[in-house]
Amino acid sequence: MKLLTALVITLTYLSASISVIDSFDATFVQTITDEKSKIITYKGSVLASKPQSALWSYKSPISKDVYVNQNLITIIEPEIEQVIIKRITSDLNLFELIKKAKKISEGLYEASYMDKKYLIAFKDDLLESISYKDEFDNSVKILFENQKQNKKIDPTLFTPKIPVDFDIIQE
């Protein structure tokens, strides 16, 4: 009986541990593979903080910053001196996706959102990768490195810094 109780407590802790991420800071490599096996690779860093703030800073092959704040995305593209600001109706965010994920094997979880499946991998309690098919049926994998979870992140980092001479497109 004690073994069963210990097992239940351990399983409860393990399944709960993935949902206690309040902030996330990492570098990433994002690969997009199309149906002809052509691969595009992006590299950069990401900062995210609950409830729904994120900054994806792409460094290669192009430079751009993608700010997500509640239902607003701001994309700053320095190479073309352009900013795109658009409202999103989706309530998808990294933290909710992780929270709703169901364990399918050791370190591997699956979550569904708007008829799309996401595979979420953890290693040593750190978010390691997210894989999914995008709206064009491309395979997308985001591999995280140098992860830091639940550290304090300055909220001002999620405020877009738009140069005054950039063109602004509102969608």
Buried (B, 14 or more C-beta within 10 A) or exposed (E): EEEEEEEEEEEEEBEEEBEEBBBBBBBBBBBBBEEEEEEEEBBBBBBBBBEBBBBBBBEEEEEBBBBBBEEEBBBBBEEEEBBBBEEEEEEBBBBBBBBBBEBEEEBBBBBEBEEEEBBBBBEEEBBBBBBBEEEEEBBBBBBBEEBEBEEEBEEEEBEBEBEEEBEEEEE
